[in-house]
Amino acid sequence: MMPARKASSLGTVLNEVQLAQAIDAGSQFIVSPGLTNPLALAARDTEIPFLPGVATAADIMRGLDLGLDRFKFFPAVTSGGIPALQALSGPFGNIRFCPTGGVRPETAKDWLALDTVLCVGGTWFVKPGDNLATIGERARSAAALAR
């Protein structure tokens, strides 16, 4: 069940029911670990930005067929890491990615150096028990990586 509080995004939306719950909770964009036709079509109907996870050329092609051109590369490291994303970027040079899944603070800059990478995601941002000041400090450090 989705949280009752307002959220700007939600990163593990798996189906249309969760999509509706996330929107009702105030999400302004949706992130999913994978790409299914029902979820993509439901997200497209809402006009809320949707970032589905992909790991293969077939995933990307299905997303293109659905009108998408921005994807979460997930799980990034176990799906072949930077070499895999570079290989996928060849035939899909007009696509942009957000690698997540194994990206660490010390490797984020390597990912961000790729032309097809817009941003990265990482679990280091928020850990159980963190307060907002700690999360803010990590977010500022991460933002500095992109500079």
N, C-alpha and C positions, 0 to 999 in steps of 0.2 A: 504494500500500500504506500502511496506517495505521501510525503509530509504535508501537513496542513498549512505550514508557513509559506510565504512567498519565496520563490526561487527564481534566479535569473536563468539557470540552465539545469538540465538534468542529464547525466552521462551514462545511464544504463537503462534506457528505454528499450524494451524488448518486443512490445506489441501495441496494437491500437488502443487497448484499454489503458495501458500505462501512459501512452501519448496523451490521451484525453485527461488523465489525472494530472500529468505534468503541466499541461496548459491551464487547467483549473487552478493549480497551485501557483500560477504566475510565471512559468518558465517562458523565456524569450527566445530560446533556441534549444534544440533537442540533439542529443548525441546518443548513438546506439553502438553496441559492439559489433553489429553485423548489419547486413542489408537483406531485407525481405521485401518482396513486392507489396504485400498488404500494408506493412508499416510505411514504406516509402510513399505509396499512394495516399495513405491517410495523412502523412505529414505534408505532402504536396497540397492536399486539399485545405489544410489549415493556413498555408502561406507562411508558417513559422520556419525559420532556417533549420535545416536538418543535416546533420553530419553523421552519416552511417559508416560503420567500420567495413573495411575491405582488406583482403590479404592476397588476392589473386587477380590476374587479368580478367578472368570471367566475372568476378565481383564488380570490377570497374566497368566492364562492358554492360552488365545488367544495370548499373547505376546510370550510365550514359543513356541507355534506352529509356530510363525513367526521367531523364532531363536533369540529372545531377552532374556536377563537375567539381565538387569539393568532397573529400573523403577523409575519414580517420583511418590511418594505416595501422591496423591492429590485429594481433599483437605484434608490434613492430620488430622487436629483437628476435623473437622465436620464428617470425615469418621470413627471416633472412637478413634483417637489419638494413643498414645503409646500402650494401650492394644490391639487395633485392629491390629497394625503392628506386635506386638509380636505374636498374634494368626496366622496371615498370614505367619509369618516367620517359623512356625512349619512345615507345609507341603512344604514350599518353602524356605528351609534353604540355598539353593545354590544361591538364588536371592539376589541382593543388591539394596538398595533403597536410594532415596534422598527425604525425606519428605519436602513438601512445603504446604503452606496454613494454616496459623495460628501458625506456628512456630515463636517464639519470642526469642530475645536475652537471656532472662532469662530461657527459656525452651530448648534452642538448645542443651545444654550439656546433658540433659536427653535423647534426641533423639540420639545424637552421641554415647551414652553409649551402644546402641543396636548393637549387632554383625552384623546385616544385614544392618546397615545404614552406607553408605560411606560418606555422606555429607548431609547438610540441605540447604534449600533455604529460604529466607525471604524477605519480602518487606521493611524491615527496612534498607536495604543496600542503596537504592536509593530513594530519595523523590523529588518531583518536585522542581526545583530551586536549587538543590544541585550543588556545584562545585566539581571538581575532588579531591581536598584536603579533603573535608568532606567525600566523598565516599571512598577514600583511607583509611581514619582513621577508618571508620566503617568496612571496609574489614579487616584491621589489627586486630581490636578487635574481629571480628568474627573468624578469623584464629586462634587466641589465644584460643578460646573455644575448639578447637580440640586437643590442647596439653595436 
